[in-house]
Every structure is written in C-alpha cells, then in structure tokens.
C-alpha cells in the first residue's frame, strides 16, 4: 500500500522588508503624536482620542485600509501588515480605534461582500468613518451565533470604542444592521474602564433605524470571522506591549544603580528578565503564526488564533507586572507610563475571550479533554 502525504506549507514567521518599512512609518508617527506624556495628558482630559493621529494613521499611512482590496479603495495588504500596525500600537498604547474598526468591523464587512456593506467598507478604508461591532469587548469568536438574537431595540454594555464610532454594526435575529451613532434613538454612554486608553461604553438603541447589511445566517458567519480576526491580531498588540515592557525594564535596570552597581547586574533580576525574554520570543512566534494563518486563509486559523490568545494574553500581563515591579517606586507613579501598559494588558486579557476560553477552544479543535 502506498501512503500519500499532503504537503503542508510552514508558516512564515519572519517580517518582510515591506512590513518593516510599515513598522518604521507607524513607529515614527506614534513617537511624534502618541508619546507617553501625550497619552497620559489625553486620558487626564477625558478625551483620549487624537483625531489628527487617527487621520494620519488611517488616511496618511493608509493603515485603515490594509485588509481592504484595492478595487474597494483599500491597500490590498493582509493580516500580516495589520499585525505590524497593532504591534506598534501596543508598544505605545496609543488610543486609536484600529483593532475595533480597521480589523473587526472591516473583516465583517469583507465577509458580507457586495451590497450595502461595500459602500461602508470604502469609507472605513479611507478613514472617513469608524465602525465598531455592538457587542461586549469580551465576546469570543464562539459567541457569534448566540449574538444573532433580539431586535434592534437593545442595550449593550462594554462596547469598546463606541464613543469614537460613526457607525455601529448591530447583530439581531433578523440580521446585521448598520446604525449611525448620530441618528435618533442612539445613546452612547461612556463607562469608567480599567484601561483609559481604550474607552468602553453602554450603547442603548431605542427607536433607532439602521440599514440591513445581511440576513441572520450570513451575518453570523461574518461576525464570527470578524471576532476571529480581532482575537488573532489582538495577540500582536499584546506582543508589542510585552516587548516595550521588556525593553524599558532592561533599560531602567541598566541605568539604575544600587551599591555602586546597576541593579540589572543582580542575579535575581537577571533571571527574571531572562525568563521574560523567553516568554516574549515565544509570544512573537504565536502571534506571527496567527497573523500568517489569517492572511493565508488557512483552515488551521481558528487553532492558531486560540493558541496565540491563550499564550500572549498572559505574557503581556506578566511583562507589564514585571515592568511595574522592577521599576521600583517610580513604576507606581502616575507620571511613569508603566501603569498604562499594565491596565491595557489586563483589559486585553479578557478581550475577545479569556485565556481559559481559548484553551477550551484549543482542546475542542484538537479533540483533547479541556483543562
């Protein structure tokens, strides 16, 4: 008997030259418009979003349309390039609705194809509008089908970046609706979130009208695809956050002296930072694998995403905690940005499903008992 083996293409975890050029452009923009003092000043004034920053990122660099084909007004890139943008946004914890609008909402509209969704997609790709999915930020991809219930009259709490949105994508039993936030019957009430750089809100729709984008069955599939992309690329944001925490901690412990020696030369601190470096390297592999699987449309994308989220969310939290602790007293102050990274890491750890939910997804996908 002759055994036939199917060739499996190995994931490409390396960054291309074009991706590195994109990283350089985004990092330069964020260094100029979203450095730590600017971000802290923004959250102190209750207006974290910088419209000029979003305009430069979305339209100037063209980041908002990376996932959108050129024929629909986008850049025709892939999830790999969007992942690079999110790495840099994670490194700066910049308050920008990129993940919710340029990834999740855009992916949903791409899944719906032609029709009313196409016009809205072009506006998102150009940066003229921001759209968010009217579901709690904690909703995992597996909950997409359950979300297609009820009517357009509803209240949804914990919607990420609804305050920055021009359009809400609202799932109902009849299908998916696009609702203008400036229309009658729409109330977006800000909440007090842990992560002040990614505001949450309670959205109440009472007498609001919207445009039906798709019926329930295709809409549920599209919402699931959007949440899967959001969870997968959130791992890249968590990676960027963890990398900043490690880099900043190493820098600080080299410069901070005790007993006439850099504190980073103490063996116990060396071990902690070496362990963190190993975790960050592994997180990079997991996040890049998820982005590559999404870009390639791989059937293993759900598994790659679940693995990435199960691992990267905990690495980001650990990196942020170590950053605060190893900075000593200054790490506990409001003026130092370490608290921004800890709060973002903790908030991201429950976004699009907790690590535990993703471990359960991994167990189901590989047909093993869940932990």
N, C-alpha and C positions, 0 to 999 in steps of 0.2 A: 504494500500500500504506500502510495506517495503522499507525503504530507505537504500541503500548500500553506506557506506562511505569507501573511499580508504585511507589506512594508508599512511601518509606522513612522511618520515624519517626526523627528525630535523637535521639541520646542526651541525657538531661538531666544535665548535669554540675554543676548548682548544688545547694546544700543547701536543703532546705525548712525552714520555721520549726520543725516538729516535730523534725527532725533536729538542728537547732541547740540546741533545748531538751534533747534527749537528750544531746548533747555536753556541755552545761553541767552536767548532773547527774552524768555519768560523770567528768568532769574534777574536779569538786568532791570526789567520793568518793575518787578516786585521790590527790588532793592531801592529803587527810586521812589516808588509810590506806596509801598506797604512794609516799611521797616518797623521794628518793634515800637519805637515811640509813637509812630503814626497809628498803628493798630491799637495801642493802649489808649491813645487820645480819642480814637473813634468810639471805642466801647464806653469810655467815660462820658461821652456826649450823647449816648443813646442813638447815634447814627453811624453804625459800623461800616455801612456800605459807602464806598467812594465811587461815585458814578463815573468819574474820569478814569479811574483804574479799570472799571468794567468795560468802558468804551475802548480803552487801549488794548485790553486783553482780548475782548470778544471780536472787535472790528479791526483794530490796528494790526494785531498779530494774526487775527483770523482764527483764534482758538475755539470760538463758539461753534464754528462750522467744521471742525476737524472730522467728525463722524458722518457728515453730510456729503453725498456725491456732488461733483462739480456741476452736473446738469441741474441740480436742485439749489444751486447757489452756495455750496459749501466748498471745502478744501479737498474732499476726496481722500482723506487720510484714513487711519484706522484707530482701533482702541490702543494700540501701542503708543501712538503720538499723544492721544488724550491722557494716557497714563503718565507720560513725561510731564505734562502740564500739571497734573494732580500731585506728582511728586514735589514739584516746586511750590505749589500752593500749600502743601503740607509742611514744607520747610519754613514757610513764612507765616503759617496760619492766617493767611490773608482772607478777609471777609468778602468772598465773591461767590455768587450762586452758580458756580461752574458745574459741580457734581450733579446738582438737582436739575438744572436746566439743560446744559450742553451735553450731559450724558444721559440721565434717566429719562427726562421728558423727550429729548431728541431721539433716543433709541425707541421709545414707544411710538412716536410719530413715524419713524422709519419703518417700523414693523407694520404699520397700517397702510403704507404705500400711498397710492394716488387718492384724489378726492379732497375733502376739506383739510385733511392733515397736511397736504403738500404746501399749501399757502402759509400755514402757520410755521411749518418747518423752515421755509425760506426766511421768515422773519427771525426765527431763533438763530439760524446760521449766520445772519448778518449782525446779530447783536442788538437789533432794534427792539426785540421783546424778550422777556424772560418768562418761562413757563415752569411750573412745578406740579408734581403729582399730589393730589389732595388725599394723601394717606399719611398716617403717622410715620415719622422718620425711622422708627424701629421696625417697620413692616418688612419681613424677609421675603425673598422671591417665592417661597412656597405658599404665601398667603394671597397671591394674586387672584386666584379663583374665588376665594372667600370674600374678596373685596368687591366683587361684582354683585352687590346686593343693594336693596333700598332704592330710594328715589333721589332726585336732585335736591330735595329738601333734607338737609342733614347738617350735623355739626361734627367736625373732625378736629381733634386736638393733637398737638405735637407735630404740625406740618412744618418741615424745615424750609426756611427762606421764603415763606409765603408773603412776608412783608415786602420783599423785593420783586414779587411776581406781577406780571401784567396779565397772565392767563393761568387759570387753574385747570388741570386735567382731572375731571371728577368721574370716578367709576361708579356705575349704578347697575341695577338689574336689567335696564334697557340697553345699556352700552356705555361707551365713554364719551363724556361731554367736555367741550372746551368752554370755560366760563371766564369772561372778562372780570378782573377784580374791581375795575372802576364802575361796573354796572350796578343797577339797582338790586337790592336783596343780597348783597355780598358784604359780609362783615369779617374783617381780618383783625383779630385782637391779639397783640403781642403777649407772649408769656415771658417769664423770667427763667431763662435756661441756665444750665451749668456752664455751657460754652457760649460766651457772649459774642464770639466771632461768627457763630452760625445760629442766628436767632430762630426761635420756634414761635408758632402762633396757633391760636384756635380759629378755625375757619367755620363760619356759620352761613349757610345758604338758606334763605327764606324768601321765596318768591323770585328767585333768580332764574334767568333764562340762559341757555347755552346752545352751542352748535354740536349736534350729534356727529362724532367722528367715526364711530364704528359700532356695530351691534355687539352684544354681550360676549359671544364666543370668540371672535377675533380680537376684541378688546382685552379679554382676559389673557390671551396669549401674548398680546403686545405689552401689557402691564408686567407680566412675568418676565418678558425679555428685558424690559427697562430696569426692573429691580435687580435682575441678574447682572446686567452691565454695571449698575450702580454699586452693587456689593463687590464685584470683581475689581473695579477701578478705585473703590474706596481703599483697597489694600495698598495701592500705590500712594495715596495720600498718607496713609499710616506709615508707609516706608519712609517717605520724605520727612515726616515728623520725627521718626525714630533716628534717622540719620542726623538731623540737626541737633537733637538732644545729645547724641554721642559725640559729635564734633565739638559742640560747645562745652561739654563736660571735660573732654580731653584738653581743650584749650585752657579752660579755667584751672584745672589741676596742675597744668604746667606752669602757670603764672603765679598761682597762689603758693606762698611759702610758709612753712612752719618749721621751727627748729633749724632754720637756715637751709632748708631743703624744700624743693617743690613737693606739694602734697601728693602729686601724681606718682612720685617715686616710692611711696609707701606700698608695701607688698599687697596688703589687703585691698587697697583701691585699684592696684594694677589688675588683680584677679577679677574684681567686679567689672571693670571696663573691658577686659578681655572677653569675659562671658557675654557682655552686652554686644561687643563687636561680632561675635559668632552668631548671636541671635539676629542681628541686623542683616548680616550676609545671607542667612537662611531666609529671612523675610523678603529680601530682594529677589531671591530665586522664586519664591512662592508668588510674589506679586507680578513679576515679569511673566511667569508661566500663565497666570490667569489672564493677563492682558493679551498675551500671544494667542491663547486659546480662543478668546473672544474675537480677536482680529481675524483669525483663520476660520471662524465659524465651526470650530471643532465640536464633535459630539461629546467630547470629554470636558467641554467648557463648564457645565454645572459642577463637576467634580473638582476641577482646577479652582473655581471660584470658592467653593466651600472650604477647600484646603487652605487657600490663601487667607480667607477671613478667619477661620479657626485659629490660624497661627499669628497673622500680622496684627490683629487687634490686641492680643496680649503682649506682643513685643513692643508695640507703641506705648502701651500703658507702663510697662516695665521701664522703658527708656526714659519716659517723662518723669517717673518716680525717682529714678537714679539721678536724673539731671537736677531735680529739686534738692535731693538729699546731699549730693556731692558738691553742690554749690554752697552748702552751709547756710549761714544766716541770710546771706543776700538772696539765696534761692527762694526764701519765704516772703520776700517783699513784693509789693505791687509793681514797683518800678522795673524789676527784672522780668523779662518775658517768660520765664520758666513756667509760671502759673498758666499762661495761655496754652502752652503745649500739653500740660497735664489735663486741663479741662477739655481740650479738643480730643485728646486720646481717650479720656473716659467717656465722653459723649459718643465718639466714633465706635467705641466698643459695643454699643447696643444698636448702632445704626444698621439698617437692613438685616437685622438678625444678630443675636448674640453669638459668641464663640460656641456656646453649647448647642444652639440650634444648628449651626453649621457642622458641628461634629456629628449630630444626628443625621444631617443630610449626607455626610460622607459615609456613615455607616449604612444608610439605606442604598446609596449608589453602588457600593462595593459589596452589598449583601452580607454584612457582618453585624453582630449584635451591637447596639449602641452602648456607649459607656454610661 
